[in-house]
Amino acid sequence: MAEQDVTSLPEQPPAEKSEAQQTDHVAEIPASTVRSGLVELENRATQLIQSMENLKTSPEATGGTPAAPQTPVAGFLPPERRDAAEIVAGLETLICTTDTDVEPEYSLPPLNDVSQLALISHSFVAYLSHLRRSQLLRVTTKIASDTNRWLSHIFRFSDSSTSYHNDSTECVLRAVRLAIVARCPGYLEAGIQALANPCMYVTENSGLVALQYACRQLGLPAECIRVVPSTAGSMGTMDVATLQRLIATDVANKRVPLFVIANVGASVCGFVDNVPKLYDVCRTANVWLHCRGHSLAALATAQGSGDVRELCDSMSLSLGSWLAVPSLPVVLLHRQIQNVALSVFESDPIVSRRLNSLTLWTTLQALGRDLISDRILMAFESVRVVYEILSKCAGVRILSKKPGGDSGISVVDLVHEPLNASLLFEISVSVVVFQFHQKSPETDTETAVQGEHVEKSRYLDRMNEWLGEIIQRDCPGVDLEIIDHAVYGTAIRFCPFEMSLGEAVPTIEYLEHFAACLDLQVGILKATERHKVTFQEIVKRSDVLRLISLPDWAGLGGVRFVPDGWETLLTDQAKTELNKLNTDLVEALRSTDSAFTLGEGEDGLICVKLGMVTEETDVEELLEVVISVGKSVQENSRVLDSMSEIVKKGIETVTADLQRESDEKLWQDGILRHVPIVGSVFNWWSPPPKETGIKGRSLNLTQGVVESTENIYKYHMQIAGGSIPIPGNRSPPTPMVQTSVSAGHSRNVSQSSGTSTNVQEAQH
């Protein structure tokens, strides 16, 4: 459990204490130590956060559920008030209860000192907003100016201003508004009509969501967005020459070039545009240049002299994901313009943005400049190590840029050098994207030209999905994401700058474990792809196995066991029997190897799916096992079907025999004995014989006959083939009635050489 790391605050109670104990602890704090309401708020917030950290997800989690109101009204707020403890207990129950049967696990990730302080700062923001207006202005001015000065120094953007937002799309919206004000001063009075036909430019490798959001908020048409293609052979960077031509064309058509987004590691593969060249184009055309992406974090590692003020007009800083600290705002760092424009878009310039910097104000102090730089350096170093591991693994294709480029310089080498932002952005690769891809002469030709579309293989996509899932399971310390690349299909992405709460950059020692795991799984994929050819050839030659196309299956493939002659007449009943046979086959195979699973072909019939194999696997022997077990299952199925058919016909024969004997007895006794009242008088006058004449029936499965049961009830025993003697050393008499199940009619025999085993009895 994380402990508080603020020396001016009192010591916190341990997380193991109950709610009541924690409440008592707060009540016992001497009044002399409570110097302000912030201390009490920090105590209570810490206790609640620690309580949340101890929550475990469990299907049986029912403790702490608050009592339901006496007269609940569905869908409406109950009239009765509830205590804060009840409300928090209800929230805890909601968080820790799950509908699935999973092993209990902690619902929320653990917090370190910095993360806990960042969360508590959100409570401080809401609390401080109730200060008197003059005092609030003084506090927010100090916090906002400190945060602005620190961020400007860390990211080498002197004389800049800052604003704080919930996400990067709001940052882009704010930057577009600032660009409008800077380009068109009349916008503040005349509105959007003062800016005629604006144009905004973005590379094709960046998401358009941010600019589309800005257009909707500003009332601009979507046609004002220009997508600039990438330069051929430049790993997805914006074509500067094409941008110049687009700007010149728009100016000639009396449009207003307004805004350009430079990609500095924001795309899926972490591409970095040539920012210095883009800025020269934008400065000439009086266009606002905004930079966004994870490679901007490299600026925080530079310790030498230098500045980026002449490199861009604004940049987005996602410090929360870079530092793995929860709920930090996204920062827009931009060049200063007219002061009136800085607050014109705010409903309350004091509270709306400036007070939101409090979480950063506390977090930056808790971390310090050195720790921030070390964390970012470690992330870039982990990308470099992962890239080296992947480049040495045969069978893996890397889709992202090499860290350091052709020069081989790392970010660590430039820490104490004078800032060269162009070189720093070029070598600071924040993402590694890779996929399993067997090299061959054909694929080498296809990938020789960058950017050329390669036909996506569904089979390779499934293999890469399998690879990503296995590595995620075996190496949870390396945060991997399975993505769908627009050109190359399914791929795997590693980005240490997109960490969630509780995650950390993997150490070099852990990455060695990742390398071993990757080599093992890639070896399995290569063996499976190589054995797949042999597998298909053997199945095609087999008399009882049929190859089933399973494009969405990453293993060897699918087969169906089809006995001889079944394919000539596939009626509905035959299909049902075939499905049952292959289902039983999979169950029998899974008892020996879990690599066999149940599948379904495109024709809707059941098949056997064979999973991944190693290099040592003998595919021919594996298929022989499938055939052998299939034939065994088929034979067992025939015996069971014969037994069930005998039992079914036996029941029908017993029913017919008993009905026939009942009818005969009715005629022998006379109808009067079965007439109500008259029958009782007739039976008193002429009692019926003790023997009813109707015998029970037993089914002899070995001989396939239905026998009468007089021997069983006469001698009070079951006689097995005459092996059990009866009193007087006499052989038991043969049952009076023996009916063949297959014949379906009665057959009386007076003598028989032996007796039958009583398996199933049907006594009338």
ABEGO torsion letter per residue (X at the ends): XBBBABAABBBBBBAABBAAAAAAAAAABBAAABABAAAAAAAAAAAAAAAAAABBBBAABABGBBBBBABBBBGBBBABBBBAAAAAAAAAAAAABBABBBBBBBABBBBBAAAAAAAAAAAAAAAAAABBAAAAAAAAAAAAAAAAAAAAAAAGBBGBBBBBBABAAAAAAAAAAAAAAAABAAAAAAEAAABBGBBBBBBAABBAAAAAAAAAAAGBBAAABBBBBBBBGAGGBBBAAAAAAAAAAAAAAGBBBABBBBBBGABAAGBBBBAAAAAAAAAAAGBBBBBBEAAAAAAAABABBEBAAAABABBBBBAAAAAGBBGBBBBBBBBBBBAAAAAAABABAAAAAAAAAAAAAAAAAAAEAAAAAAAAAAAAAAAAAAAAAAAABBGBBBABBBBGEAAGBBAAAAAABBBBAAAAAAABBABBBBBBBBBBAAAAAAAABBGBBBBBBAAAAAAAAAAAAAAAAABAABBBBBBBBAAAEBBBBBBAABBBBGBBBBBAAAAAAAAAAAAAAAAAAAAAAAAAAAAAAAAAABAABBBBBBAABABAEBBBBBBBGAAABBBAAAAAAAAAAAAAAAAAAAAABAABBBBBBAAGBBBBBBBBBBAABBAAAAAAAAAAAAAAAAAAAAAAAAAAAAAAAAAAAAAAAAAAAAAAAAAAAEAAAABBGAAAAAAAABBBBABAGBBBBBBBAAAGBBBBAAAAAAAGBBBBGGABBBBGGBBBBBBABBBBAAAGBBBBBABBABBBBBABBBBX
